Protein backbone atom coordinates (compact mmCIF):
# COMPACT_ATOMS: atom_id res chain seq x y z
CA UNK A 1 0.00 0.00 0.00
CA UNK A 2 2.83 2.41 0.82
CA UNK A 3 4.35 2.16 -2.66
CA UNK A 4 0.94 2.69 -4.28
CA UNK A 5 0.35 5.77 -2.13
CA UNK A 6 3.79 7.16 -3.00
CA UNK A 7 3.23 6.55 -6.71
CA UNK A 8 -0.14 8.29 -6.64
CA UNK A 9 1.24 11.21 -4.62
CA UNK A 10 4.19 11.83 -6.93
CA UNK A 11 2.17 11.32 -10.10
CA UNK A 12 -0.19 14.17 -9.14
CA UNK A 13 2.47 16.76 -8.51
CA UNK A 14 5.94 17.73 -9.60
CA UNK A 15 8.31 16.04 -7.16
CA UNK A 16 11.49 17.70 -6.00
CA UNK A 17 14.35 16.53 -3.81
CA UNK A 18 12.94 18.17 -0.70
CA UNK A 19 9.74 16.12 -1.13
CA UNK A 20 11.37 12.91 -2.27
CA UNK A 21 13.91 12.38 0.49
CA UNK A 22 11.43 12.53 3.42
CA UNK A 23 9.17 10.18 1.44
CA UNK A 24 12.06 7.75 1.05
CA UNK A 25 12.67 7.97 4.81
CA UNK A 26 9.03 7.13 5.50
CA UNK A 27 9.00 4.22 3.04
CA UNK A 28 12.18 2.87 4.62
CA UNK A 29 10.58 3.10 8.06
CA UNK A 30 7.50 1.22 6.85
CA UNK A 31 9.68 -1.46 5.24
CA UNK A 32 11.63 -1.90 8.47
CA UNK A 33 8.42 -2.29 10.45
CA UNK A 34 7.12 -4.79 7.91
CA UNK A 35 10.33 -6.77 7.95
CA UNK A 36 10.40 -6.94 11.72
CA UNK A 37 6.93 -8.48 11.82
CA UNK A 38 7.71 -11.41 9.53
CA UNK A 39 4.98 -13.59 11.05
CA UNK A 40 2.37 -11.22 9.65
CA UNK A 41 3.42 -11.74 6.01
CA UNK A 42 3.97 -14.65 3.66
CA UNK A 43 7.68 -15.43 3.09
CA UNK A 44 7.41 -14.27 -0.54
CA UNK A 45 6.13 -10.87 0.63
CA UNK A 46 9.01 -10.62 3.11
CA UNK A 47 11.44 -11.42 0.30
CA UNK A 48 9.86 -8.74 -1.91
CA UNK A 49 10.07 -6.20 0.93
CA UNK A 50 13.72 -7.10 1.40
CA UNK A 51 14.48 -6.55 -2.30
CA UNK A 52 12.56 -3.27 -2.33
CA UNK A 53 14.46 -2.08 0.74
CA UNK A 54 17.77 -3.04 -0.86
CA UNK A 55 16.87 -1.04 -3.99
CA UNK A 56 15.69 1.93 -1.92
CA UNK A 57 18.92 1.89 0.10
CA UNK A 58 20.98 1.73 -3.09
CA UNK A 59 19.50 5.00 -4.33
CA UNK A 60 19.28 6.58 -0.90
CA UNK A 61 22.99 5.98 -0.30
CA UNK A 62 23.75 7.99 -3.44
CA UNK A 63 22.41 11.08 -1.65
CA UNK A 64 25.40 10.96 0.70
CA UNK A 65 27.66 11.99 -2.15
CA UNK A 66 25.28 14.54 -3.65
CA UNK A 67 25.88 18.21 -2.90
CA UNK A 68 22.59 19.00 -4.65
CA UNK A 69 20.68 16.88 -2.15
CA UNK A 70 22.16 18.72 0.83
CA UNK A 71 21.60 22.11 -0.78
CA UNK A 72 17.97 21.29 -1.63
CA UNK A 73 17.22 20.18 1.92
CA UNK A 74 18.98 23.13 3.59
CA UNK A 75 17.31 25.69 1.34
CA UNK A 76 13.82 24.23 1.72
CA UNK A 77 11.92 26.44 4.21
CA UNK A 78 10.31 23.47 5.99
CA UNK A 79 13.47 21.42 6.43
CA UNK A 80 16.68 23.42 6.70
CA UNK A 81 19.21 21.79 9.04
CA UNK A 82 16.46 20.41 11.27
CA UNK A 83 15.86 17.59 8.80
CA UNK A 84 19.42 16.35 9.26
CA UNK A 85 19.17 16.60 13.06
CA UNK A 86 15.88 14.70 13.04
CA UNK A 87 17.42 12.03 10.79
CA UNK A 88 20.21 11.72 13.39
CA UNK A 89 23.05 12.67 11.06
CA UNK A 90 26.43 13.06 12.72
CA UNK A 91 27.08 16.60 13.98
CA UNK A 92 30.21 16.89 11.82
CA UNK A 93 28.16 16.20 8.70
CA UNK A 94 25.61 18.84 9.66
CA UNK A 95 28.30 21.45 10.28
CA UNK A 96 29.78 20.96 6.82
DASUL-V654373 format. One record per residue. N is the residue number from 0. RES is the residue in one letter. PHI is phi as a letter, one per 20 degrees, with the letter a starting at -180 (NA if undefined). Layout:
# DASUL-V654373
n res phi
N RES PHI
N RES PHI
This chain:
# DASUL-V654373
n res phi
0 X NA
1 X f
2 X f
3 X f
4 X f
5 X f
6 X f
7 X f
8 X f
9 X f
10 X e
11 X e
12 X b
13 X e
14 X f
15 X c
16 X g
17 X f
18 X e
19 X f
20 X f
21 X f
22 X f
23 X f
24 X f
25 X f
26 X f
27 X f
28 X f
29 X f
30 X f
31 X f
32 X f
33 X f
34 X f
35 X f
36 X d
37 X f
38 X f
39 X f
40 X d
41 X f
42 X g
43 X f
44 X f
45 X f
46 X f
47 X f
48 X f
49 X f
50 X f
51 X f
52 X f
53 X f
54 X f
55 X g
56 X f
57 X g
58 X f
59 X f
60 X f
61 X f
62 X f
63 X f
64 X d
65 X d
66 X f
67 X f
68 X g
69 X f
70 X f
71 X f
72 X f
73 X f
74 X e
75 X f
76 X f
77 X e
78 X d
79 X l
80 X f
81 X f
82 X g
83 X f
84 X f
85 X f
86 X f
87 X m
88 X f
89 X f
90 X g
91 X f
92 X f
93 X f
94 X f
95 X e
